[in-house]
Amino acid sequence: MKRAIENKKILLGVTGGISAYKSVYLLRLLKGEGAEVRVVMTEAACEFVAPLTFETLSQNKVHIKMFGGDGEKNVASPVEHIELAKWPDAVIVAPATANTIAKLASGKADDLLSAVICAYAGTVILAPAMNDVMWENPATQENLRILVARGFRTVPPEPGDLACGYEGAGRMAEPESILAFLKNIYASDYSGVRVLVSAGGTEEDLDPVRCISNRSTGKMGFAIAAAARDLGAKVTVVAGRTSIPLPVGVHIVNVRTAEEMSHTLKELFVDSDVLVMAAAVSDYRPRAPLSQKQKGDGWTIELTRTEDILASLGKMKGKRLVIGFALETDDVEKNAIEKLRKKNCDLLVVNNPLEEGAGFEVDTNEVTIYGHSGEVISTGVRSKREIAEAILHAAHDTDAFQKILV
């Protein structure tokens, strides 16, 4: 990981938020890793940090205005935004304000920074920073989803003290975290790998009001998606019913039923390198859902099996790496090995919901990872994020993953 960005050309975009002061330190870190850095500031950013600070530390001219102003020409070229867009290996926008995110999502190019990004075809990393209410605003979240779907990367904001005096999510990620994210893009073997994750539970309608579902919250699947994102992977999540916030910086496709999840996963699987099947898919559905609300005291429901989506995708596997999940309470090893082979998985992650610290609606888990070559890894009780990292590490060591890298 060390010196992963040496000699890389990084364009640092600084927008108008109090976190702009952190961007000065980020610039120092980038330079310390051997990167060449140029800075584009919005006029609002100049209200927080003087351009001279960035100019001195970057040892390059700071670019601010699309056109000259106050009798001073600020542009080095009649088409400066095009010249700047041709230069970098990556663009980092830190801080990325709600206004900037909205502008980029809508395709506006009414200042130098947005024009550069509009004309740039490479990697753009956003480090959002704003008040927690602004961060949670549906418009902001929708704008981020639009940008992620277009290939933008996001380093999620962190919880903590905000400039407005409150505590909450919205403060810009620390410069060290942004640097690590950038380095992963160039140094991690997961960089650019297309990871498809299923998460949450499915719902099967009984009538227009009621449905069959399960207790899955989506925590495990979302933790895997976030961990893969932080390793530089391009992540898509097919999410059923969940009860926690969606992960930032990944492409989300929402579904309800097992049939919808099957159809969506099969479509996306074709263009994926890795599948992590963490969703809790309903095993049964009503044979004949009612078109009207059921009334009366008694109700007999006939159920039929749903499709085994993992087994179906296993038949389409090809050169892809497939990671399945299974919930077992008895004969765990025997059942796990049988499912691993039957469903054509490279890894099978097994947990027992009866074990303390494992299962649904908790922040921890305890799993055993079974490999196609006979390897067995037991994690013990750990946070779901740590479990996610262990799964991705185990996947990296498989022959299937190494073939993806070829």
C-alpha positions, 0 to 999 in steps of 0.5 A: 500500500505504501507509495501507491499513488506516487507520481499520480496526478490528483486534482483536488476540488475544494468547495464552500464548507467549513471542512475546507480546512481539512483539505489543507491537511489532505493536500499535505498527505497526498504530496507526502505520498508522492502525488502531484496535486493541483487544486480547483476551488469554488469561490465559496471555498475561498471564504473559508481558506485562502487560495494562497494556502493551497498554492503554497503547499501544492506548488501549483497555481490554484484555479478558481474562476471560469473567467477573469474577474476584477480586472485580473485574468484567472485562466491559463487557457481559453478552455481551462476546464478542458485542459484541467480535465485532461490532466488528472488520474483522479479527482477528489472533491473534499469537502463535497457540499450538498449544493455541489453534489446536487449540481453534479447530479443534474449535470450543471457546469456553471463554475470551473470545478463543475465544468472540469468534472463534467468534462472529465471521464476518469475516477471522481471521489466525493467526500461529502460534508454537511449538517446531518439534516442536510445529509439525510435529506432525501434529495441529497441521498437521491443525488448521491445514488444518481452519481454512484450509478454513474461511477462516482466513488464516495467516502462516507461522512463520519458521525461526530461534532458538527460546525452547527453545534450538534452531533450527528452524521455529516462531518467530512471523513478524516483526510487519512480515510480519504487517502486510504480510500484513494490508495485502495483504488490503485493498490487493492486487488479489489480495485475495479472488481465488480462485486454484486451483493444481495441483502435484506429479506424478501416479502411474499404477498398473502393478500393486498395487506399481509405478507410472509417475510423474515427478520433480516435487517440487511446489516450483514449484506450492507457491511459486505458492500461497504467493506468491498467499496472501501477496497476499491470494488465497484459494488452493486447491492440488490436489496430486499426489505431492510431496516437500516440506512442504505450504504453510501457509495454503492449502486442500490437496486430495490426489490421485494419478492424472491422472484424480483430478486432472482430476475434482478440478480440474474440480469446483473450477474452477467456483468459481475466478477463476484457474487455475495448472496447474503440476502435472506430469501423466503423459502416459501410463497403462497401458491395463490395470493388473494386479490382481496383482503382476507376476512373471517376467523379461519384461513388456510394458506397453501405454500409452495417452494420459491426458487433456490436463487443461489443454486440457479446462479451457481449454474451460471457461474462460469469464471465468477467467484460465488459466495453463498450464505447458509443458516444451520442449527444442526449437522453444520459441517456436513450440511455446509459442505453438501450445500457448497458443492451442490450450489457450486459456491467457492465459499459458503458462510455459515452461521447459527442464529442460536449462538449468542452474538449471531443472527438477525437484528444484532451488530455482531455475528459469528460465522464459519467460512467453508472453502471449495478446497476444504479450508475452514475459517472460524471467526468467533464473535466479531462486528459484522464489519469485521466479519465482512472483511474476513469474508472478502479476505478469504475470497481474495485467497481463492483460486477463483479470485486470482483468475479474475485478476488475470 
